[in-house]
Amino acid sequence: MFTIWPQSGVFSLPVKGNNKGEISMAMLTTEDFKLLKTQFKDALESVRKVRDMSDDQEKTFLLTLNNAANVLQDGTQRRAANESVIRGGISQQKNIAWFPQHMINMTARMAASSILEDLVWVQAIDSPMGQVVFFQSEYGDTRGDNGRGDVMINDLGATQNYRSRNRYASGRISGEPAAVAGGQVELHCSHMPMLIDADNGIIFTDAANSGTRFILRRTGANSYELKALDTHNYAVGNDLLDTSAPVEVDPESGLVKFTAQGEFTNFTSVYVDYTQDLSSAPALSGRVRLVQRVEPIQAMPHKLRVEYSFDAGYMYQNSFGIDIQKTLIDQCTMEMKQERDNEVIDNLLRQAGNKTMWDRTNTNYISQREHDESFIGCLNAAATTIFQRSQNFRGNWAVVGTHGLNILMNVGRPRFEPNYVEAPQGPYVAGILDNNLKVICSPYLRENEFLVGHKSTLMNASALVADYLPIMHTDWLTHDTFKVESGFISYWGYKLVRPELLVRGEIKGY
């Protein structure tokens, strides 16, 4: 079982060590990290030549290589054969020649060419089965429309109660229900003492959402007024209090009693907003509870079987100098890489909540290039939508189809800085938009589709990819029929984390 600790972005085992020579990211000490970097130095350098890697990304890559080593050969046999010592779960070996170099190359090539690190959070796990532990903050008390147990901040999603997010700690109570009968009001506010003066009054809002709002506020030592509020929250019109009836307001008990007239009598069900005086009663402030949530995650196998004729392999080698096994390894590696990229992109596109449209039809009597710049505005608007929904993060990447890339290339510099890649295989980083939006072109999208998202840290990514084995293959077997076979396998899992960090779109009129 594994735990992803929020903010740290790591997996950890709930037990100390294991008997398989396996380790997790939380168990990885500085010395262990250095050891792994030494053992897989060449593989790490080959990836660094292609892309920058953070410490977490390096750890993920190195741990998956270590997983492959553990799978290929049992730890006990490995120790006997190579005089290795297991320390902290890492095979500390005098010679790692037993681990085939081409296996290292396969993993390095997949890591170097994959675009998943740009889109989602990728973490190493040390077993196909595990669990993800997230933490969420909940309201500990019912305060107006903030109910006890409502999610305040959720690692698996956005803040749920946008309306009153900034009111829970302020003492402002929103959305408390009250009843009105023919202008007769008698209510008992739940949160005392109340603060009622010229600035902090009680606001009455029509429960039917008609937009009609009124404010009761103090005008003197024992005098009050009841006025309508306009759209700018200014008190307007005549005083609607019935002066023939007394007004009773007891801040300590929460009693509010008065008789209204005029348009105030047109509705019977309202909710009220008022202020609790926390300066007088700080112990009555709202509480927050931290709640643990466990989600399962499973790395699923992805397999290929490869076969060729021994005769064909011999011919290719002798006639053309082609190593057919190496060729098939390269092809299967890229096939596995492309399928993984495609599956993750497809999941993100399917799970994106919003959909926006952009029409390339030019009806504004301007050049097509000028019109195409509005597509950049559409992508930026989608990125801003993510900021509005998450209230924390703006979109920082976009995946476009070929139509989208053609439009951006037509706009060109300085808005779009292209990244020319010779013979890309599958999705690739095509450029940077407005110096803040990484653009990835994917042949797996329909030509007119696009997707905008955000990724920075573990809990600030739309999805998580749990990587157990990037790719490895079985020994080549030659049968008596002269057919040569091998099996390729990749183990990884996917989990949607924050769908509000995704916006999908479509291009019309291309």
C-alpha positions as CSV (number, residue, x, y, z in Angstrom):
1,M,0.0,0.0,0.0
2,F,1.2,3.5,-0.8
3,T,0.5,7.0,0.5
4,I,0.7,10.2,-1.4
5,W,1.3,12.9,1.2
6,P,-0.2,16.2,0.1
7,Q,2.2,19.0,-0.7
8,S,5.2,16.7,-0.6
9,G,4.2,14.7,-3.6
10,V,5.6,11.4,-2.6
11,F,4.6,7.9,-2.1
12,S,5.4,6.1,1.1
13,L,5.0,2.7,2.6
14,P,3.2,2.4,5.9
15,V,5.7,-0.2,7.1
16,K,9.4,-0.1,7.5
17,G,11.1,-1.6,4.5
18,N,10.2,-4.9,2.8
19,N,11.8,-8.1,1.8
20,K,12.0,-7.5,-2.0
21,G,14.6,-4.9,-2.1
22,E,12.0,-2.3,-3.1
23,I,11.8,1.2,-2.0
24,S,9.4,4.1,-2.2
25,M,10.0,7.8,-2.7
26,A,9.4,8.6,0.9
27,M,12.0,6.0,1.9
28,L,14.6,7.4,-0.5
29,T,17.4,9.1,1.5
30,T,19.9,11.5,0.0
31,E,22.5,8.8,0.0
32,D,20.1,6.4,-1.7
33,F,19.4,9.0,-4.3
34,K,23.1,9.5,-5.0
35,L,23.5,5.7,-5.3
36,L,20.8,5.4,-7.8
37,K,22.2,8.3,-9.8
38,T,25.6,6.6,-9.9
39,Q,24.2,3.2,-10.9
40,F,22.0,4.6,-13.7
41,K,24.2,7.6,-14.6
42,D,24.2,6.9,-18.4
43,A,20.4,6.5,-18.6
44,L,19.9,9.7,-16.6
45,E,22.3,11.7,-18.8
46,S,20.6,10.5,-21.9
47,V,17.3,11.9,-20.7
48,R,18.8,15.1,-19.5
49,K,20.1,15.8,-23.0
50,V,16.5,15.9,-24.2
51,R,14.6,17.5,-21.4
52,D,15.1,19.2,-18.0
53,M,14.3,17.1,-15.0
54,S,13.4,18.1,-11.5
55,D,14.6,16.1,-8.5
56,D,11.2,14.4,-8.2
57,Q,11.2,13.5,-11.9
58,E,14.7,12.1,-11.6
59,K,13.7,10.1,-8.5
60,T,10.6,8.7,-10.4
61,F,12.8,7.7,-13.4
62,L,15.5,6.1,-11.2
63,L,13.0,4.2,-9.0
64,T,11.2,2.7,-12.0
65,L,14.5,1.5,-13.3
66,N,15.2,0.0,-9.8
67,N,11.7,-1.6,-10.0
68,A,12.6,-3.2,-13.4
69,A,15.9,-4.5,-11.9
70,N,14.0,-6.1,-9.0
71,V,11.5,-7.7,-11.4
72,L,14.1,-9.1,-13.7
73,Q,15.9,-11.0,-11.0
74,D,15.0,-12.0,-7.5
75,G,16.8,-10.0,-4.8
76,T,18.3,-13.0,-3.1
77,Q,19.7,-14.5,-6.4
78,R,21.0,-11.1,-7.3
79,R,22.9,-10.7,-4.1
80,A,24.5,-14.1,-4.5
81,A,25.4,-13.6,-8.1
82,N,26.7,-10.0,-7.9
83,E,27.8,-9.7,-4.3
84,S,25.3,-6.9,-3.8
85,V,24.1,-5.4,-0.6
86,I,20.5,-4.3,-0.1
87,R,20.5,-1.0,1.7
88,G,17.3,1.0,2.0
89,G,15.8,-1.1,-0.7
90,I,18.4,-0.3,-3.3
91,S,20.7,-2.9,-4.9
92,Q,24.1,-1.7,-4.1
93,Q,26.1,-3.8,-6.5
94,K,29.7,-4.2,-7.5
95,N,28.5,-4.9,-11.0
96,I,25.1,-4.3,-12.6
97,A,26.0,-5.9,-15.9
98,W,23.3,-8.4,-15.2
99,F,20.8,-5.6,-15.9
100,P,20.7,-5.4,-19.7
101,Q,21.8,-2.1,-21.1
102,H,19.0,-2.1,-23.7
103,M,16.5,-2.2,-20.9
104,I,18.0,1.0,-19.5
105,N,17.9,2.5,-22.9
106,M,14.3,1.6,-23.4
107,T,13.2,3.3,-20.2
108,A,15.4,6.3,-20.9
109,R,14.0,6.7,-24.4
110,M,10.4,6.5,-23.1
111,A,11.1,9.0,-20.4
112,A,12.8,11.4,-22.8
113,S,10.2,11.4,-25.5
114,S,7.0,11.3,-23.4
115,I,5.0,14.5,-22.8
116,L,3.2,13.2,-19.7
117,E,5.5,15.1,-17.4
118,D,4.2,18.3,-19.0
119,L,0.5,17.5,-18.5
120,V,0.1,15.4,-15.3
121,W,2.0,14.4,-12.2
122,V,4.0,11.3,-12.7
123,Q,5.1,9.3,-9.6
124,A,6.9,6.0,-9.1
125,I,5.3,3.3,-7.1
126,D,6.9,0.1,-6.0
127,S,4.0,-2.3,-6.4
128,P,1.1,-2.6,-8.9
129,M,-1.5,-2.2,-6.1
130,G,-1.7,0.7,-3.7
131,Q,-3.7,3.5,-2.3
132,V,-3.6,7.2,-2.5
133,V,-4.3,9.2,0.6
134,F,-5.6,12.7,0.2
135,F,-6.5,15.3,2.8
136,Q,-9.4,17.7,2.7
137,S,-10.4,20.5,5.0
138,E,-14.0,20.6,6.1
139,Y,-16.2,23.2,8.0
140,G,-16.5,22.1,11.6
141,D,-19.6,24.1,12.3
142,T,-22.8,25.1,10.5
143,R,-22.5,28.9,9.9
144,G,-25.2,30.1,7.5
145,D,-24.9,28.3,4.1
146,N,-21.6,26.8,5.2
147,G,-22.7,23.4,6.6
148,R,-20.8,21.2,9.1
149,G,-18.9,18.7,7.0
150,D,-19.0,20.8,3.8
151,V,-15.7,20.6,2.0
152,M,-13.7,23.8,2.3
153,I,-10.5,22.9,0.4
154,N,-10.4,19.5,-1.3
155,D,-7.2,17.9,-2.7
156,L,-9.4,16.0,-5.1
157,G,-11.4,19.0,-6.3
158,A,-12.1,22.6,-6.1
159,T,-13.5,24.6,-3.2
160,Q,-17.2,23.7,-3.2
161,N,-18.8,26.7,-1.6
162,Y,-17.6,29.6,-3.7
163,R,-20.2,32.1,-2.4
164,S,-19.2,32.1,1.2
165,R,-15.6,30.9,0.9
166,N,-14.3,34.2,2.2
167,R,-16.9,34.6,5.0
168,Y,-16.4,31.6,7.3
169,A,-13.5,33.2,9.2
170,S,-14.9,36.8,9.1
171,G,-17.9,36.4,11.4
172,R,-20.3,37.1,8.5
173,I,-23.1,34.6,8.5
174,S,-24.7,34.1,5.1
175,G,-27.8,32.3,4.0
176,E,-29.5,31.6,7.3
177,P,-33.2,30.8,6.6
178,A,-36.0,32.9,8.2
179,A,-39.8,33.3,7.8
180,V,-41.9,36.3,7.1
181,A,-45.7,36.4,7.4
182,G,-47.4,39.5,6.1
183,G,-44.6,41.7,7.1
184,Q,-44.3,40.2,10.5
185,V,-40.8,39.2,11.3
186,E,-39.6,37.3,14.3
187,L,-36.4,35.4,14.0
188,H,-33.7,34.0,16.3
189,C,-30.3,34.3,14.7
190,S,-28.1,31.2,15.5
191,H,-24.8,32.9,16.1
192,M,-24.5,35.4,18.9
193,P,-23.6,38.0,19.8
194,M,-24.7,39.9,16.7
195,L,-23.1,43.1,15.5
196,I,-25.7,45.6,14.3
197,D,-24.8,49.2,13.6
198,A,-25.0,51.6,10.7
199,D,-22.4,49.6,8.8
200,N,-23.3,46.0,9.8
201,G,-26.9,45.3,9.5
202,I,-29.1,42.3,8.8
203,I,-29.8,41.8,5.1
204,F,-33.0,40.0,4.0
205,T,-33.0,38.3,0.6
206,D,-35.9,36.8,-1.2
207,A,-35.5,33.0,-1.0
208,A,-37.1,32.7,-4.5
209,N,-34.0,34.4,-5.9
210,S,-35.9,37.4,-7.3
211,G,-33.0,39.6,-6.3
212,T,-35.1,41.7,-3.9
213,R,-32.9,42.6,-0.9
214,F,-33.5,44.7,2.2
215,I,-31.3,45.9,5.1
216,L,-32.2,46.4,8.7
217,R,-29.6,48.6,10.4
218,R,-29.2,50.8,13.5
219,T,-29.6,54.6,13.1
220,G,-29.5,55.6,16.7
221,A,-29.3,54.3,20.2
222,N,-32.7,52.7,20.0
223,S,-33.8,53.4,16.5
224,Y,-33.6,51.4,13.3
225,E,-34.5,51.6,9.6
226,L,-35.5,49.1,6.9
227,K,-34.7,50.0,3.4
228,A,-34.4,48.2,0.0
229,L,-30.9,47.6,-1.5
230,D,-30.1,48.4,-5.1
231,T,-27.8,46.3,-7.3
232,H,-24.8,48.2,-5.9
233,N,-25.9,47.4,-2.3
234,Y,-26.9,51.0,-1.5
235,A,-29.9,51.6,0.7
236,V,-32.6,53.4,-1.4
237,G,-36.2,54.4,-1.0
238,N,-38.4,55.0,2.0
239,D,-38.1,53.4,5.4
240,L,-40.3,50.3,5.4
241,L,-40.6,49.8,9.1
242,D,-44.1,50.1,10.6
243,T,-43.6,52.7,13.3
244,S,-46.8,51.6,15.0
245,A,-45.1,48.4,16.2
246,P,-42.0,48.2,18.3
247,V,-38.6,47.0,17.0
248,E,-36.9,44.4,19.2
249,V,-33.2,43.6,18.6
250,D,-31.2,41.7,21.2
251,P,-27.7,41.0,20.0
252,E,-27.0,38.6,22.9
253,S,-30.0,36.3,22.3
254,G,-30.2,36.8,18.6
255,L,-33.8,37.9,18.7
256,V,-35.0,40.2,15.8
257,K,-38.6,41.3,15.8
258,F,-40.4,44.0,13.8
259,T,-43.3,44.7,11.5
260,A,-42.6,45.9,7.9
261,Q,-44.8,47.5,5.3
262,G,-44.7,48.1,1.6
263,E,-42.9,45.8,-0.8
264,F,-41.3,43.9,2.1
265,T,-44.6,42.1,2.6
266,N,-44.5,40.6,-1.0
267,F,-42.6,37.5,0.1
268,T,-42.8,35.0,2.9
269,S,-39.6,33.1,2.8
270,V,-36.2,34.8,3.1
271,Y,-32.6,34.1,4.1
272,V,-30.6,36.5,6.2
273,D,-27.0,37.7,6.3
274,Y,-25.6,39.2,9.4
275,T,-22.4,39.6,11.4
276,Q,-21.4,37.8,14.5
277,D,-19.3,39.9,16.8
278,L,-16.2,37.7,17.2
279,S,-14.3,40.4,19.0
280,S,-16.7,39.9,21.9
281,A,-16.8,36.1,21.6
282,P,-13.6,34.8,19.9
283,A,-14.2,31.2,21.2
284,L,-17.3,31.1,18.9
285,S,-15.3,31.4,15.7
286,G,-15.8,28.7,13.1
287,R,-13.7,25.5,13.3
288,V,-11.9,23.7,10.5
289,R,-11.4,19.9,10.5
290,L,-8.7,18.0,8.5
291,V,-10.2,14.8,7.1
292,Q,-8.3,11.9,5.5
293,R,-9.6,10.4,2.3
294,V,-8.3,7.1,0.8
295,E,-8.5,6.3,-2.9
296,P,-7.3,3.1,-4.5
297,I,-4.9,3.1,-7.4
298,Q,-3.7,0.3,-9.5
299,A,-1.0,0.0,-12.1
300,M,-2.5,-1.9,-15.0
301,P,-0.4,-4.1,-17.4
302,H,0.0,-3.0,-21.0
303,K,1.4,-5.9,-23.1
304,L,2.7,-6.6,-26.6
305,R,3.8,-9.9,-28.2
306,V,6.5,-9.7,-30.9
307,E,7.5,-12.5,-33.2
308,Y,9.7,-12.8,-36.3
309,S,11.2,-15.5,-38.4
310,F,14.8,-16.6,-37.5
311,D,15.5,-16.7,-41.3
312,A,14.3,-13.1,-41.7
313,G,16.4,-11.9,-38.8
314,Y,19.5,-13.6,-40.3
315,M,18.8,-12.1,-43.7
316,Y,18.3,-8.6,-42.4
317,Q,21.5,-8.8,-40.4
318,N,23.7,-10.1,-43.1
319,S,22.2,-8.4,-46.1
320,F,21.4,-4.9,-44.7
321,G,23.3,-4.8,-41.4
322,I,20.0,-4.4,-39.5
323,D,19.7,-5.8,-36.0
324,I,16.1,-6.9,-36.1
325,Q,15.8,-7.4,-32.4
326,K,17.1,-3.9,-31.7
327,T,14.7,-2.5,-34.4
328,L,11.7,-4.3,-32.8
329,I,12.7,-3.1,-29.3
330,D,12.8,0.5,-30.6
331,Q,9.5,0.1,-32.4
332,C,7.7,-1.5,-29.4
333,T,9.2,1.1,-27.0
334,M,7.7,4.0,-29.1
335,E,4.4,2.1,-29.5
336,M,4.1,1.7,-25.8
337,K,5.1,5.4,-25.2
338,Q,2.6,6.7,-27.8
339,E,-0.2,4.5,-26.5
340,R,0.4,5.7,-23.0
341,D,0.5,9.4,-24.1
342,N,-2.7,8.8,-26.2
343,E,-4.6,7.1,-23.4
344,V,-3.8,9.8,-20.8
345,I,-4.7,12.6,-23.3
346,D,-7.9,10.9,-24.2
347,N,-8.9,10.5,-20.5
348,L,-8.1,14.2,-19.8
349,L,-10.2,15.3,-22.8
350,R,-13.1,13.1,-21.9
351,Q,-13.0,14.2,-18.2
352,A,-12.7,17.9,-18.9
353,G,-15.7,19.8,-17.5
354,N,-16.1,22.8,-19.8
355,K,-16.2,23.1,-23.5
356,T,-15.5,26.3,-25.4
357,M,-15.8,27.0,-29.1
358,W,-13.8,29.2,-31.6
359,D,-14.9,29.9,-35.1
360,R,-12.1,30.4,-37.7
361,T,-14.6,31.9,-40.3
362,N,-13.3,35.4,-40.9
363,T,-16.2,37.8,-41.2
364,N,-14.5,40.9,-39.8
365,Y,-12.8,42.2,-43.0
366,I,-9.3,41.7,-41.5
367,S,-6.4,39.5,-42.5
368,Q,-6.6,35.8,-41.7
369,R,-3.6,36.2,-39.5
370,E,-5.2,38.9,-37.5
371,H,-8.3,36.8,-37.1
372,D,-6.3,33.8,-36.1
373,E,-4.9,35.8,-33.2
374,S,-8.3,35.6,-31.6
375,F,-7.7,31.8,-31.2
376,I,-4.8,32.8,-28.9
377,G,-7.4,34.8,-27.0
378,C,-9.6,31.7,-26.8
379,L,-6.8,29.6,-25.3
380,N,-6.0,32.3,-22.8
381,A,-9.6,32.6,-21.9
382,A,-9.7,28.8,-21.2
383,A,-6.6,29.2,-19.0
384,T,-8.3,32.0,-17.1
385,T,-11.5,29.8,-16.7
386,I,-9.3,27.3,-14.9
387,F,-8.2,30.1,-12.6
388,Q,-11.8,31.1,-11.9
389,R,-12.8,27.5,-11.2
390,S,-9.9,26.5,-9.1
391,Q,-9.4,30.0,-7.5
392,N,-5.7,29.2,-7.4
393,F,-4.1,28.3,-10.7
394,R,-4.2,29.5,-14.3
395,G,-3.8,27.1,-17.2
396,N,-0.2,26.6,-18.2
397,W,-0.4,24.0,-21.0
398,A,-2.5,23.4,-24.1
399,V,-2.8,20.3,-26.3
400,V,-3.9,21.1,-29.8
401,G,-4.7,19.1,-32.9
402,T,-3.2,19.8,-36.3
403,H,-5.7,22.6,-37.1
404,G,-4.8,24.3,-33.9
405,L,-1.1,24.1,-34.6
406,N,-1.5,25.4,-38.1
407,I,-3.4,28.4,-36.7
408,L,-0.7,29.2,-34.2
409,M,2.0,28.8,-36.8
410,N,0.2,31.2,-39.0
411,V,0.2,33.8,-36.2
412,G,3.8,33.1,-35.5
413,R,6.2,35.2,-33.6
414,P,6.2,37.1,-31.2
415,R,3.0,35.5,-29.8
416,F,3.9,31.9,-30.6
417,E,7.5,30.7,-30.4
418,P,7.6,27.4,-32.3
419,N,9.8,24.4,-31.3
420,Y,10.8,22.6,-34.4
421,V,11.1,18.9,-33.9
422,E,12.4,16.7,-36.7
423,A,10.2,13.6,-37.3
424,P,8.3,13.7,-34.0
425,Q,6.7,10.4,-32.9
426,G,3.4,11.0,-31.2
427,P,2.6,14.1,-29.1
428,Y,5.4,16.6,-28.8
429,V,6.1,20.1,-27.5
430,A,5.4,22.4,-30.4
431,G,6.1,25.7,-28.9
432,I,5.4,28.4,-26.2
433,L,2.4,30.8,-26.4
434,D,2.7,34.2,-24.9
435,N,5.7,33.0,-22.8
436,N,3.5,31.2,-20.4
437,L,1.4,28.5,-22.2
438,K,3.3,25.3,-23.3
439,V,1.7,24.0,-26.5
440,I,1.7,20.3,-27.3
441,C,0.6,19.0,-30.7
442,S,-1.0,15.6,-30.6
443,P,-2.0,13.5,-33.7
444,Y,-4.4,11.6,-31.4
445,L,-6.8,14.5,-31.2
446,R,-9.2,15.3,-33.9
447,E,-7.8,18.1,-36.1
448,N,-10.2,20.6,-34.6
449,E,-10.0,19.7,-30.9
450,F,-7.9,21.4,-28.2
451,L,-7.4,21.0,-24.4
452,V,-6.1,23.5,-21.8
453,G,-5.0,22.5,-18.4
454,H,-2.7,23.2,-15.4
455,K,0.1,21.2,-13.9
456,S,2.6,22.3,-11.2
457,T,2.8,20.0,-8.2
458,L,1.1,16.7,-7.2
459,M,-2.1,18.3,-5.8
460,N,-2.0,21.0,-8.5
461,A,-2.4,18.8,-11.5
462,S,-5.5,17.5,-13.1
463,A,-4.4,13.8,-13.0
464,L,-1.9,11.4,-11.6
465,V,0.0,8.7,-13.4
466,A,1.5,6.0,-11.1
467,D,4.5,4.5,-12.8
468,Y,5.5,1.0,-11.7
469,L,7.4,-0.4,-14.8
470,P,7.9,2.0,-17.7
471,I,8.8,-0.8,-20.1
472,M,10.6,-4.1,-20.2
473,H,10.6,-7.3,-22.2
474,T,11.1,-11.0,-21.8
475,D,14.0,-13.0,-23.1
476,W,14.0,-13.8,-26.8
477,L,12.8,-17.4,-27.3
478,T,13.6,-19.4,-30.5
479,H,11.2,-22.3,-31.1
480,D,11.8,-25.4,-33.1
481,T,9.7,-23.8,-35.8
482,F,12.4,-21.1,-36.1
483,K,10.0,-18.5,-34.8
484,V,11.5,-16.0,-32.4
485,E,9.3,-14.4,-29.8
486,S,9.4,-11.8,-27.0
487,G,6.8,-10.1,-24.8
488,F,6.8,-6.4,-23.9
489,I,5.1,-5.0,-20.8
490,S,4.5,-1.7,-19.2
491,Y,2.8,-1.2,-15.8
492,W,1.1,2.1,-14.9
493,G,-2.0,3.5,-13.4
494,Y,-4.1,6.7,-14.0
495,K,-6.3,8.7,-11.6
496,L,-8.2,11.9,-12.2
497,V,-7.4,14.3,-9.3
498,R,-8.7,17.8,-10.2
499,P,-11.0,18.0,-13.2
500,E,-11.6,21.7,-12.7
501,L,-8.0,22.2,-14.0
502,L,-9.2,21.1,-17.5
503,V,-11.0,23.0,-20.3
504,R,-11.7,21.4,-23.7
505,G,-12.5,23.2,-26.9
506,E,-13.4,22.9,-30.5
507,I,-12.4,24.8,-33.6
508,K,-15.2,25.5,-36.1
509,G,-15.1,26.8,-39.7
510,Y,-11.6,25.4,-40.6
